Structure formats: C-alpha cells, structure tokens
Amino acid sequence: MGLIKHLTSVEVLWFQFAFAGLDVDVPSDDVTSADTVVSALAAYRETCRANNVIVDDCRDLDQVCQRPVTTPEPLSLRWLLVHMVEETARHAGHADILREQIDGMTGR
C-alpha cells in the first residue's frame, strides 16, 4: 500500500503541482491506520485520471513545467512522461520482489 501511496504523491507532485502549476496539496505517502488498499487504489486511479486530462490538454511535449521541483532548469513534459514511466516501473519491480518473498514464485 505504501508503494501505491508513494506513486500517488509523485503523480500529484509532478503533473499537477510542477507541470500544470496548480495550487494543490501534495498528499503524504505515509501509510496510516485509516488507509486501506481500496482507498489507496481509488486515490491513485483518480490522480491518474486527472493527470491524463492535463497531458491530453497539452499539445507540445516540449512544454516545460510551470514550477521547478528538483532542478532549477526547466523540465519538459517529454522528460516528465519518461520519468514517470521509470518511476512506476521501478516500483512495480519492488512490488514484484515483495510478492516473490511472500509466495516464493519467481516471475518470468
């Protein structure tokens, strides 16, 4: 559940706050007793839906982020999309390692 909450936080940070420049609160990726798998997945799906609208409305992959986050130089939507593919894939790999530790089955 922590990986899902982390991805939600990163998606909001990059697409909504940095790229679109929206005045949003970036959600915490801390897991609390109120969190459930269902609520974490719902938040992630809703965030992705909102971010898809932002990307769909952009006609230029070279458009830069409205706000700097990690570097002072402007980062493009093209960079951001590649970064998020890497981020998501990396954490999917982490989830697969955890699953392998639980059930002992090795993925192919």
C-alpha angles and dihedrals in degrees: 000000000000091000091053092049090048092052090049091052093048092048091053092045096051106033104031105027103029106027103032094030092226119166096241134144110244105228120238118251092212113121113232134187089257092061123100131180088248094053093045092050092046091052091048093049092048091049091050090049091053091045092050088058090052091051093043090053092054114086098184124063088198092062108120132228116272091223131035114236111169104003134032092229117086117262120210131228086247090058091045094052092050091046092053092049088053093045094049094044092049092053093043085057090051090051090050091052090051091049091050090052090052102044102021092229117132117220122229 
